[in-house]
Amino acid sequence: MAERPSPEEIILYEKDPKTKIATITFNRPDFLNAPTSMARLRYADVLRAANADNDVKVVIIRGV
């Protein structure tokens, strides 16, 4: 049985300070980007952090 990827591998976060756009990417295409329970917690944490960051004006949520 394959080892589960870490939440950091499933939920990717990038921020472009120039455009003030943050991108959250679900990276688990073999499972239709369904997050694990730990990845859901990471998603919530990343979304909260982006919301509190004054250098982020737009958040794009996408899947691979």
N, CA, C, O and CB atoms as a CASP TS submission, in Angstrom:
PFRMAT TS
TARGET T0000
AUTHOR 0000-0000-0000
METHOD Language model
MODEL 1
PARENT N/A
ATOM      1  N   MET     1       0.846  -1.182   0.000  1.00  0.00           N
ATOM      2  CA  MET     1       0.000   0.000   0.000  1.00  0.00           C
ATOM      3  C   MET     1       0.890   1.243   0.000  1.00  0.00           C
ATOM      4  O   MET     1       1.857   1.324   0.758  1.00  0.00           O
ATOM      5  CB  MET     1      -0.962  -0.001   1.226  1.00  0.00           C
ATOM      6  N   ALA     2       0.565   2.181  -0.831  1.00  0.00           N
ATOM      7  CA  ALA     2       1.365   3.402  -0.951  1.00  0.00           C
ATOM      8  C   ALA     2       1.158   4.308   0.256  1.00  0.00           C
ATOM      9  O   ALA     2       0.075   4.364   0.838  1.00  0.00           O
ATOM     10  CB  ALA     2       1.011   4.153  -2.240  1.00  0.00           C
ATOM     11  N   GLU     3       2.212   5.005   0.608  1.00  0.00           N
ATOM     12  CA  GLU     3       2.138   5.948   1.719  1.00  0.00           C
ATOM     13  C   GLU     3       1.366   7.189   1.287  1.00  0.00           C
ATOM     14  O   GLU     3       1.505   7.660   0.158  1.00  0.00           O
ATOM     15  CB  GLU     3       3.555   6.330   2.212  1.00  0.00           C
ATOM     16  N   ARG     4       0.559   7.706   2.190  1.00  0.00           N
ATOM     17  CA  ARG     4      -0.204   8.927   1.892  1.00  0.00           C
ATOM     18  C   ARG     4       0.723  10.121   1.802  1.00  0.00           C
ATOM     19  O   ARG     4       1.676  10.231   2.574  1.00  0.00           O
ATOM     20  CB  ARG     4      -1.283   9.176   2.961  1.00  0.00           C
ATOM     21  N   PRO     5       0.451  11.017   0.865  1.00  0.00           N
ATOM     22  CA  PRO     5       1.266  12.235   0.797  1.00  0.00           C
ATOM     23  C   PRO     5       0.962  13.139   1.992  1.00  0.00           C
ATOM     24  O   PRO     5      -0.111  13.063   2.591  1.00  0.00           O
ATOM     25  CB  PRO     5       1.010  12.995  -0.533  1.00  0.00           C
ATOM     26  N   SER     6       1.912  13.977   2.318  1.00  0.00           N
ATOM     27  CA  SER     6       1.718  14.902   3.437  1.00  0.00           C
ATOM     28  C   SER     6       0.717  15.987   3.041  1.00  0.00           C
ATOM     29  O   SER     6       0.499  16.222   1.852  1.00  0.00           O
ATOM     30  CB  SER     6       3.071  15.539   3.868  1.00  0.00           C
ATOM     31  N   PRO     7       0.109  16.646   4.022  1.00  0.00           N
ATOM     32  CA  PRO     7      -0.811  17.746   3.712  1.00  0.00           C
ATOM     33  C   PRO     7      -0.144  18.841   2.883  1.00  0.00           C
ATOM     34  O   PRO     7      -0.791  19.471   2.047  1.00  0.00           O
ATOM     35  CB  PRO     7      -1.361  18.344   4.998  1.00  0.00           C
ATOM     36  N   GLU     8       1.150  19.068   3.115  1.00  0.00           N
ATOM     37  CA  GLU     8       1.882  20.087   2.356  1.00  0.00           C
ATOM     38  C   GLU     8       2.051  19.692   0.891  1.00  0.00           C
ATOM     39  O   GLU     8       2.198  20.558   0.028  1.00  0.00           O
ATOM     40  CB  GLU     8       3.252  20.331   2.986  1.00  0.00           C
ATOM     41  N   GLU     9       2.032  18.387   0.606  1.00  0.00           N
ATOM     42  CA  GLU     9       2.120  17.920  -0.780  1.00  0.00           C
ATOM     43  C   GLU     9       0.763  17.973  -1.473  1.00  0.00           C
ATOM     44  O   GLU     9       0.690  18.107  -2.695  1.00  0.00           O
ATOM     45  CB  GLU     9       2.673  16.493  -0.824  1.00  0.00           C
ATOM     46  N   ILE    10      -0.304  17.868  -0.696  1.00  0.00           N
ATOM     47  CA  ILE    10      -1.661  17.872  -1.258  1.00  0.00           C
ATOM     48  C   ILE    10      -2.166  19.300  -1.461  1.00  0.00           C
ATOM     49  O   ILE    10      -2.742  19.612  -2.504  1.00  0.00           O
ATOM     50  CB  ILE    10      -2.627  17.097  -0.340  1.00  0.00           C
ATOM     51  N   ILE    11      -1.955  20.162  -0.475  1.00  0.00           N
ATOM     52  CA  ILE    11      -2.416  21.550  -0.544  1.00  0.00           C
ATOM     53  C   ILE    11      -1.191  22.441  -0.730  1.00  0.00           C
ATOM     54  O   ILE    11      -0.405  22.643   0.195  1.00  0.00           O
ATOM     55  CB  ILE    11      -3.224  21.957   0.748  1.00  0.00           C
ATOM     56  N   LEU    12      -1.047  22.967  -1.939  1.00  0.00           N
ATOM     57  CA  LEU    12       0.093  23.829  -2.261  1.00  0.00           C
ATOM     58  C   LEU    12      -0.333  25.292  -2.141  1.00  0.00           C
ATOM     59  O   LEU    12      -1.462  25.649  -2.476  1.00  0.00           O
ATOM     60  CB  LEU    12       0.634  23.527  -3.695  1.00  0.00           C
ATOM     61  N   TYR    13       0.577  26.129  -1.661  1.00  0.00           N
ATOM     62  CA  TYR    13       0.272  27.550  -1.487  1.00  0.00           C
ATOM     63  C   TYR    13       1.392  28.379  -2.084  1.00  0.00           C
ATOM     64  O   TYR    13       2.567  28.179  -1.775  1.00  0.00           O
ATOM     65  CB  TYR    13       0.072  27.902   0.009  1.00  0.00           C
ATOM     66  N   GLU    14       1.015  29.307  -2.937  1.00  0.00           N
ATOM     67  CA  GLU    14       1.976  30.232  -3.545  1.00  0.00           C
ATOM     68  C   GLU    14       1.408  31.639  -3.452  1.00  0.00           C
ATOM     69  O   GLU    14       0.201  31.853  -3.558  1.00  0.00           O
ATOM     70  CB  GLU    14       2.279  29.848  -5.034  1.00  0.00           C
ATOM     71  N   LYS    15       2.313  32.594  -3.251  1.00  0.00           N
ATOM     72  CA  LYS    15       1.891  33.992  -3.183  1.00  0.00           C
ATOM     73  C   LYS    15       2.813  34.816  -4.062  1.00  0.00           C
ATOM     74  O   LYS    15       4.035  34.697  -3.982  1.00  0.00           O
ATOM     75  CB  LYS    15       1.903  34.520  -1.716  1.00  0.00           C
ATOM     76  N   ASP    16       2.220  35.654  -4.902  1.00  0.00           N
ATOM     77  CA  ASP    16       2.993  36.554  -5.761  1.00  0.00           C
ATOM     78  C   ASP    16       2.875  37.962  -5.189  1.00  0.00           C
ATOM     79  O   ASP    16       1.828  38.595  -5.326  1.00  0.00           O
ATOM     80  CB  ASP    16       2.490  36.503  -7.255  1.00  0.00           C
ATOM     81  N   PRO    17       3.933  38.462  -4.548  1.00  0.00           N
ATOM     82  CA  PRO    17       3.855  39.787  -3.932  1.00  0.00           C
ATOM     83  C   PRO    17       3.636  40.913  -4.940  1.00  0.00           C
ATOM     84  O   PRO    17       3.088  41.960  -4.596  1.00  0.00           O
ATOM     85  CB  PRO    17       5.113  40.056  -3.154  1.00  0.00           C
ATOM     86  N   LYS    18       4.059  40.702  -6.169  1.00  0.00           N
ATOM     87  CA  LYS    18       3.907  41.736  -7.191  1.00  0.00           C
ATOM     88  C   LYS    18       2.435  41.938  -7.556  1.00  0.00           C
ATOM     89  O   LYS    18       1.971  43.074  -7.661  1.00  0.00           O
ATOM     90  CB  LYS    18       4.716  41.371  -8.444  1.00  0.00           C
ATOM     91  N   THR    19       1.706  40.843  -7.749  1.00  0.00           N
ATOM     92  CA  THR    19       0.296  40.939  -8.147  1.00  0.00           C
ATOM     93  C   THR    19      -0.657  40.865  -6.959  1.00  0.00           C
ATOM     94  O   THR    19      -1.847  41.151  -7.092  1.00  0.00           O
ATOM     95  CB  THR    19      -0.039  39.835  -9.130  1.00  0.00           C
ATOM     96  N   LYS    20      -0.126  40.479  -5.787  1.00  0.00           N
ATOM     97  CA  LYS    20      -0.931  40.301  -4.570  1.00  0.00           C
ATOM     98  C   LYS    20      -1.977  39.195  -4.740  1.00  0.00           C
ATOM     99  O   LYS    20      -3.063  39.252  -4.164  1.00  0.00           O
ATOM    100  CB  LYS    20      -1.625  41.618  -4.198  1.00  0.00           C
ATOM    101  N   ILE    21      -1.620  38.186  -5.548  1.00  0.00           N
ATOM    102  CA  ILE    21      -2.497  37.039  -5.778  1.00  0.00           C
ATOM    103  C   ILE    21      -1.889  35.818  -5.104  1.00  0.00           C
ATOM    104  O   ILE    21      -0.715  35.505  -5.304  1.00  0.00           O
ATOM    105  CB  ILE    21      -2.710  36.784  -7.304  1.00  0.00           C
ATOM    106  N   ALA    22      -2.697  35.134  -4.306  1.00  0.00           N
ATOM    107  CA  ALA    22      -2.293  33.870  -3.699  1.00  0.00           C
ATOM    108  C   ALA    22      -3.027  32.747  -4.429  1.00  0.00           C
ATOM    109  O   ALA    22      -4.186  32.895  -4.815  1.00  0.00           O
ATOM    110  CB  ALA    22      -2.601  33.846  -2.154  1.00  0.00           C
ATOM    111  N   THR    23      -2.341  31.634  -4.608  1.00  0.00           N
ATOM    112  CA  THR    23      -2.942  30.483  -5.272  1.00  0.00           C
ATOM    113  C   THR    23      -2.851  29.274  -4.357  1.00  0.00           C
ATOM    114  O   THR    23      -1.775  28.917  -3.878  1.00  0.00           O
ATOM    115  CB  THR    23      -2.250  30.198  -6.629  1.00  0.00           C
ATOM    116  N   ILE    24      -3.998  28.652  -4.123  1.00  0.00           N
ATOM    117  CA  ILE    24      -4.067  27.406  -3.370  1.00  0.00           C
ATOM    118  C   ILE    24      -4.396  26.317  -4.384  1.00  0.00           C
ATOM    119  O   ILE    24      -5.397  26.401  -5.096  1.00  0.00           O
ATOM    120  CB  ILE    24      -5.142  27.473  -2.198  1.00  0.00           C
ATOM    121  N   THR    25      -3.545  25.295  -4.444  1.00  0.00           N
ATOM    122  CA  THR    25      -3.720  24.230  -5.426  1.00  0.00           C
ATOM    123  C   THR    25      -3.912  22.893  -4.720  1.00  0.00           C
ATOM    124  O   THR    25      -3.100  22.500  -3.882  1.00  0.00           O
ATOM    125  CB  THR    25      -2.513  24.166  -6.383  1.00  0.00           C
ATOM    126  N   PHE    26      -4.991  22.201  -5.065  1.00  0.00           N
ATOM    127  CA  PHE    26      -5.208  20.835  -4.604  1.00  0.00           C
ATOM    128  C   PHE    26      -4.432  19.926  -5.552  1.00  0.00           C
ATOM    129  O   PHE    26      -4.690  19.917  -6.756  1.00  0.00           O
ATOM    130  CB  PHE    26      -6.750  20.462  -4.562  1.00  0.00           C
ATOM    131  N   ASN    27      -3.486  19.165  -5.015  1.00  0.00           N
ATOM    132  CA  ASN    27      -2.577  18.368  -5.824  1.00  0.00           C
ATOM    133  C   ASN    27      -2.708  16.884  -5.467  1.00  0.00           C
ATOM    134  O   ASN    27      -1.788  16.285  -4.909  1.00  0.00           O
ATOM    135  CB  ASN    27      -1.125  18.845  -5.630  1.00  0.00           C
ATOM    136  N   ARG    28      -3.843  16.314  -5.790  1.00  0.00           N
ATOM    137  CA  ARG    28      -4.064  14.883  -5.564  1.00  0.00           C
ATOM    138  C   ARG    28      -4.943  14.342  -6.695  1.00  0.00           C
ATOM    139  O   ARG    28      -6.029  13.820  -6.442  1.00  0.00           O
ATOM    140  CB  ARG    28      -4.728  14.624  -4.161  1.00  0.00           C
ATOM    141  N   PRO    29      -4.479  14.466  -7.935  1.00  0.00           N
ATOM    142  CA  PRO    29      -5.328  14.139  -9.083  1.00  0.00           C
ATOM    143  C   PRO    29      -5.749  12.671  -9.149  1.00  0.00           C
ATOM    144  O   PRO    29      -6.807  12.360  -9.697  1.00  0.00           O
ATOM    145  CB  PRO    29      -4.614  14.497 -10.346  1.00  0.00           C
ATOM    146  N   ASP    30      -4.943  11.769  -8.602  1.00  0.00           N
ATOM    147  CA  ASP    30      -5.309  10.352  -8.648  1.00  0.00           C
ATOM    148  C   ASP    30      -6.567  10.057  -7.837  1.00  0.00           C
ATOM    149  O   ASP    30      -7.212   9.028  -8.038  1.00  0.00           O
ATOM    150  CB  ASP    30      -4.159   9.499  -8.137  1.00  0.00           C
ATOM    151  N   PHE    31      -6.915  10.957  -6.921  1.00  0.00           N
ATOM    152  CA  PHE    31      -8.110  10.800  -6.091  1.00  0.00           C
ATOM    153  C   PHE    31      -9.080  11.954  -6.316  1.00  0.00           C
ATOM    154  O   PHE    31      -9.805  12.356  -5.406  1.00  0.00           O
ATOM    155  CB  PHE    31      -7.725  10.712  -4.605  1.00  0.00           C
ATOM    156  N   LEU    32      -9.085  12.482  -7.538  1.00  0.00           N
ATOM    157  CA  LEU    32      -9.966  13.590  -7.929  1.00  0.00           C
ATOM    158  C   LEU    32      -9.810  14.793  -7.001  1.00  0.00           C
ATOM    159  O   LEU    32     -10.766  15.525  -6.745  1.00  0.00           O
ATOM    160  CB  LEU    32     -11.424  13.129  -7.935  1.00  0.00           C
ATOM    161  N   ASN    33      -8.586  14.981  -6.502  1.00  0.00           N
ATOM    162  CA  ASN    33      -8.219  16.086  -5.609  1.00  0.00           C
ATOM    163  C   ASN    33      -8.967  16.080  -4.281  1.00  0.00           C
ATOM    164  O   ASN    33      -9.099  17.117  -3.631  1.00  0.00           O
ATOM    165  CB  ASN    33      -8.464  17.388  -6.300  1.00  0.00           C
ATOM    166  N   ALA    34      -9.450  14.916  -3.886  1.00  0.00           N
ATOM    167  CA  ALA    34     -10.088  14.800  -2.573  1.00  0.00           C
ATOM    168  C   ALA    34      -9.003  14.900  -1.499  1.00  0.00           C
ATOM    169  O   ALA    34      -8.042  14.131  -1.525  1.00  0.00           O
ATOM    170  CB  ALA    34     -10.888  13.450  -2.444  1.00  0.00           C
ATOM    171  N   PRO    35      -9.141  15.831  -0.561  1.00  0.00           N
ATOM    172  CA  PRO    35      -8.111  15.980   0.467  1.00  0.00           C
ATOM    173  C   PRO    35      -8.272  14.949   1.578  1.00  0.00           C
ATOM    174  O   PRO    35      -9.374  14.462   1.835  1.00  0.00           O
ATOM    175  CB  PRO    35      -8.155  17.386   1.056  1.00  0.00           C
ATOM    176  N   THR    36      -7.172  14.626   2.226  1.00  0.00           N
ATOM    177  CA  THR    36      -7.225  13.806   3.430  1.00  0.00           C
ATOM    178  C   THR    36      -7.730  14.693   4.571  1.00  0.00           C
ATOM    179  O   THR    36      -7.854  15.907   4.405  1.00  0.00           O
ATOM    180  CB  THR    36      -5.814  13.180   3.765  1.00  0.00           C
ATOM    181  N   SER    37      -8.016  14.097   5.713  1.00  0.00           N
ATOM    182  CA  SER    37      -8.497  14.909   6.837  1.00  0.00           C
ATOM    183  C   SER    37      -7.432  15.917   7.275  1.00  0.00           C
ATOM    184  O   SER    37      -7.766  17.048   7.630  1.00  0.00           O
ATOM    185  CB  SER    37      -8.892  14.004   8.026  1.00  0.00           C
ATOM    186  N   MET    38      -6.172  15.528   7.254  1.00  0.00           N
ATOM    187  CA  MET    38      -5.102  16.463   7.623  1.00  0.00           C
ATOM    188  C   MET    38      -4.936  17.554   6.560  1.00  0.00           C
ATOM    189  O   MET    38      -4.614  18.694   6.892  1.00  0.00           O
ATOM    190  CB  MET    38      -3.770  15.706   7.818  1.00  0.00           C
ATOM    191  N   ALA    39      -5.151  17.218   5.302  1.00  0.00           N
ATOM    192  CA  ALA    39      -5.053  18.221   4.238  1.00  0.00           C
ATOM    193  C   ALA    39      -6.190  19.232   4.352  1.00  0.00           C
ATOM    194  O   ALA    39      -6.008  20.404   4.023  1.00  0.00           O
ATOM    195  CB  ALA    39      -5.076  17.547   2.850  1.00  0.00           C
ATOM    196  N   ARG    40      -7.361  18.793   4.814  1.00  0.00           N
ATOM    197  CA  ARG    40      -8.468  19.740   5.020  1.00  0.00           C
ATOM    198  C   ARG    40      -8.095  20.765   6.087  1.00  0.00           C
ATOM    199  O   ARG    40      -8.417  21.946   5.963  1.00  0.00           O
ATOM    200  CB  ARG    40      -9.764  18.992   5.428  1.00  0.00           C
ATOM    201  N   LEU    41      -7.416  20.306   7.130  1.00  0.00           N
ATOM    202  CA  LEU    41      -6.963  21.235   8.175  1.00  0.00           C
ATOM    203  C   LEU    41      -5.930  22.214   7.614  1.00  0.00           C
ATOM    204  O   LEU    41      -5.964  23.405   7.922  1.00  0.00           O
ATOM    205  CB  LEU    41      -6.364  20.456   9.374  1.00  0.00           C
ATOM    206  N   ARG    42      -5.020  21.708   6.795  1.00  0.00           N
ATOM    207  CA  ARG    42      -4.030  22.601   6.169  1.00  0.00           C
ATOM    208  C   ARG    42      -4.721  23.617   5.265  1.00  0.00           C
ATOM    209  O   ARG    42      -4.358  24.793   5.261  1.00  0.00           O
ATOM    210  CB  ARG    42      -2.996  21.785   5.357  1.00  0.00           C
ATOM    211  N   TYR    43      -5.710  23.171   4.505  1.00  0.00           N
ATOM    212  CA  TYR    43      -6.453  24.075   3.621  1.00  0.00           C
ATOM    213  C   TYR    43      -7.073  25.212   4.436  1.00  0.00           C
ATOM    214  O   TYR    43      -6.977  26.379   4.055  1.00  0.00           O
ATOM    215  CB  TYR    43      -7.555  23.301   2.843  1.00  0.00           C
ATOM    216  N   ALA    44      -7.704  24.871   5.551  1.00  0.00           N
ATOM    217  CA  ALA    44      -8.318  25.894   6.406  1.00  0.00           C
ATOM    218  C   ALA    44      -7.259  26.854   6.945  1.00  0.00           C
ATOM    219  O   ALA    44      -7.475  28.066   6.970  1.00  0.00           O
ATOM    220  CB  ALA    44      -9.081  25.235   7.576  1.00  0.00           C
ATOM    221  N   ASP    45      -6.120  26.321   7.374  1.00  0.00           N
ATOM    222  CA  ASP    45      -5.040  27.169   7.900  1.00  0.00           C
ATOM    223  C   ASP    45      -4.487  28.106   6.832  1.00  0.00           C
ATOM    224  O   ASP    45      -4.256  29.286   7.095  1.00  0.00           O
ATOM    225  CB  ASP    45      -3.912  26.303   8.459  1.00  0.00           C
ATOM    226  N   VAL    46      -4.276  27.577   5.624  1.00  0.00           N
ATOM    227  CA  VAL    46      -3.733  28.386   4.530  1.00  0.00           C
ATOM    228  C   VAL    46      -4.728  29.471   4.132  1.00  0.00           C
ATOM    229  O   VAL    46      -4.338  30.610   3.872  1.00  0.00           O
ATOM    230  CB  VAL    46      -3.392  27.498   3.311  1.00  0.00           C
ATOM    231  N   LEU    47      -5.998  29.123   4.085  1.00  0.00           N
ATOM    232  CA  LEU    47      -7.026  30.103   3.723  1.00  0.00           C
ATOM    233  C   LEU    47      -7.115  31.212   4.772  1.00  0.00           C
ATOM    234  O   LEU    47      -7.248  32.386   4.425  1.00  0.00           O
ATOM    235  CB  LEU    47      -8.394  29.414   3.564  1.00  0.00           C
ATOM    236  N   ARG    48      -7.042  30.843   6.052  1.00  0.00           N
ATOM    237  CA  ARG    48      -7.049  31.846   7.123  1.00  0.00           C
ATOM    238  C   ARG    48      -5.823  32.758   7.032  1.00  0.00           C
ATOM    239  O   ARG    48      -5.927  33.972   7.204  1.00  0.00           O
ATOM    240  CB  ARG    48      -7.092  31.158   8.502  1.00  0.00           C
ATOM    241  N   ALA    49      -4.667  32.158   6.761  1.00  0.00           N
ATOM    242  CA  ALA    49      -3.435  32.946   6.651  1.00  0.00           C
ATOM    243  C   ALA    49      -3.517  33.924   5.477  1.00  0.00           C
ATOM    244  O   ALA    49      -3.102  35.076   5.602  1.00  0.00           O
ATOM    245  CB  ALA    49      -2.215  32.018   6.484  1.00  0.00           C
ATOM    246  N   ALA    50      -4.042  33.477   4.355  1.00  0.00           N
ATOM    247  CA  ALA    50      -4.189  34.363   3.191  1.00  0.00           C
ATOM    248  C   ALA    50      -5.160  35.495   3.503  1.00  0.00           C
ATOM    249  O   ALA    50      -4.946  36.634   3.088  1.00  0.00           O
ATOM    250  CB  ALA    50      -4.677  33.570   1.957  1.00  0.00           C
ATOM    251  N   ASN    51      -6.219  35.184   4.230  1.00  0.00           N
ATOM    252  CA  ASN    51      -7.209  36.196   4.596  1.00  0.00           C
ATOM    253  C   ASN    51      -6.602  37.269   5.503  1.00  0.00           C
ATOM    254  O   ASN    51      -6.953  38.444   5.399  1.00  0.00           O
ATOM    255  CB  ASN    51      -8.406  35.538   5.290  1.00  0.00           C
ATOM    256  N   ALA    52      -5.703  36.868   6.381  1.00  0.00           N
ATOM    257  CA  ALA    52      -5.096  37.803   7.329  1.00  0.00           C
ATOM    258  C   ALA    52      -3.908  38.567   6.738  1.00  0.00           C
ATOM    259  O   ALA    52      -3.448  39.546   7.326  1.00  0.00           O
ATOM    260  CB  ALA    52      -4.650  37.057   8.564  1.00  0.00           C
ATOM    261  N   ASP    53      -3.418  38.130   5.595  1.00  0.00           N
ATOM    262  CA  ASP    53      -2.231  38.732   4.971  1.00  0.00           C
ATOM    263  C   ASP    53      -2.626  39.968   4.164  1.00  0.00           C
ATOM    264  O   ASP    53      -3.356  39.862   3.178  1.00  0.00           O
ATOM    265  CB  ASP    53      -1.511  37.704   4.059  1.00  0.00           C
ATOM    266  N   ASN    54      -2.147  41.130   4.579  1.00  0.00           N
ATOM    267  CA  ASN    54      -2.463  42.374   3.869  1.00  0.00           C
ATOM    268  C   ASN    54      -1.846  42.437   2.475  1.00  0.00           C
ATOM    269  O   ASN    54      -2.247  43.265   1.657  1.00  0.00           O
ATOM    270  CB  ASN    54      -1.990  43.559   4.679  1.00  0.00           C
ATOM    271  N   ASP    55      -0.881  41.575   2.202  1.00  0.00           N
ATOM    272  CA  ASP    55      -0.250  41.533   0.882  1.00  0.00           C
ATOM    273  C   ASP    55      -0.998  40.629  -0.092  1.00  0.00           C
ATOM    274  O   ASP    55      -0.560  40.452  -1.229  1.00  0.00           O
ATOM    275  CB  ASP    55       1.185  41.065   1.011  1.00  0.00           C
ATOM    276  N   VAL    56      -2.117  40.058   0.338  1.00  0.00           N
ATOM    277  CA  VAL    56      -2.937  39.207  -0.539  1.00  0.00           C
ATOM    278  C   VAL    56      -4.280  39.895  -0.752  1.00  0.00           C
ATOM    279  O   VAL    56      -4.994  40.194   0.205  1.00  0.00           O
ATOM    280  CB  VAL    56      -3.134  37.769   0.073  1.00  0.00           C
ATOM    281  N   LYS    57      -4.610  40.139  -1.999  1.00  0.00           N
ATOM    282  CA  LYS    57      -5.892  40.769  -2.344  1.00  0.00           C
ATOM    283  C   LYS    57      -6.839  39.795  -3.036  1.00  0.00           C
ATOM    284  O   LYS    57      -8.054  39.990  -3.014  1.00  0.00           O
ATOM    285  CB  LYS    57      -5.659  41.980  -3.241  1.00  0.00           C
ATOM    286  N   VAL    58      -6.286  38.735  -3.656  1.00  0.00           N
ATOM    287  CA  VAL    58      -7.082  37.751  -4.393  1.00  0.00           C
ATOM    288  C   VAL    58      -6.555  36.363  -4.054  1.00  0.00           C
ATOM    289  O   VAL    58      -5.344  36.155  -3.966  1.00  0.00           O
ATOM    290  CB  VAL    58      -7.029  38.011  -5.940  1.00  0.00           C
ATOM    291  N   VAL    59      -7.468  35.415  -3.864  1.00  0.00           N
ATOM    292  CA  VAL    59      -7.084  34.019  -3.667  1.00  0.00           C
ATOM    293  C   VAL    59      -7.719  33.197  -4.781  1.00  0.00           C
ATOM    294  O   VAL    59      -8.931  33.242  -4.992  1.00  0.00           O
ATOM    295  CB  VAL    59      -7.522  33.494  -2.252  1.00  0.00           C
ATOM    296  N   ILE    60      -6.887  32.454  -5.482  1.00  0.00           N
ATOM    297  CA  ILE    60      -7.358  31.540  -6.522  1.00  0.00           C
ATOM    298  C   ILE    60      -7.248  30.134  -5.960  1.00  0.00           C
ATOM    299  O   ILE    60      -6.196  29.737  -5.460  1.00  0.00           O
ATOM    300  CB  ILE    60      -6.535  31.693  -7.861  1.00  0.00           C
ATOM    301  N   ILE    61      -8.337  29.383  -6.045  1.00  0.00           N
ATOM    302  CA  ILE    61      -8.351  27.997  -5.583  1.00  0.00           C
ATOM    303  C   ILE    61      -8.531  27.124  -6.812  1.00  0.00           C
ATOM    304  O   ILE    61      -9.486  27.289  -7.571  1.00  0.00           O
ATOM    305  CB  ILE    61      -9.490  27.739  -4.518  1.00  0.00           C
ATOM    306  N   ARG    62      -7.604  26.192  -7.003  1.00  0.00           N
ATOM    307  CA  ARG    62      -7.652  25.361  -8.203  1.00  0.00           C
ATOM    308  C   ARG    62      -7.197  23.946  -7.879  1.00  0.00           C
ATOM    309  O   ARG    62      -6.669  23.674  -6.800  1.00  0.00           O
ATOM    310  CB  ARG    62      -6.779  25.963  -9.321  1.00  0.00           C
ATOM    311  N   GLY    63      -7.409  23.068  -8.823  1.00  0.00           N
ATOM    312  CA  GLY    63      -6.941  21.693  -8.707  1.00  0.00           C
ATOM    313  C   GLY    63      -6.136  21.318  -9.930  1.00  0.00           C
ATOM    314  O   GLY    63      -6.277  21.924 -10.992  1.00  0.00           O
ATOM    315  N   VAL    64      -5.291  20.315  -9.772  1.00  0.00           N
ATOM    316  CA  VAL    64      -4.513  19.827 -10.916  1.00  0.00           C
ATOM    317  C   VAL    64      -5.206  18.650 -11.543  1.00  0.00           C
ATOM    318  O   VAL    64      -4.711  18.092 -12.523  1.00  0.00           O
ATOM    319  CB  VAL    64      -3.090  19.440 -10.496  1.00  0.00           C
TER
END
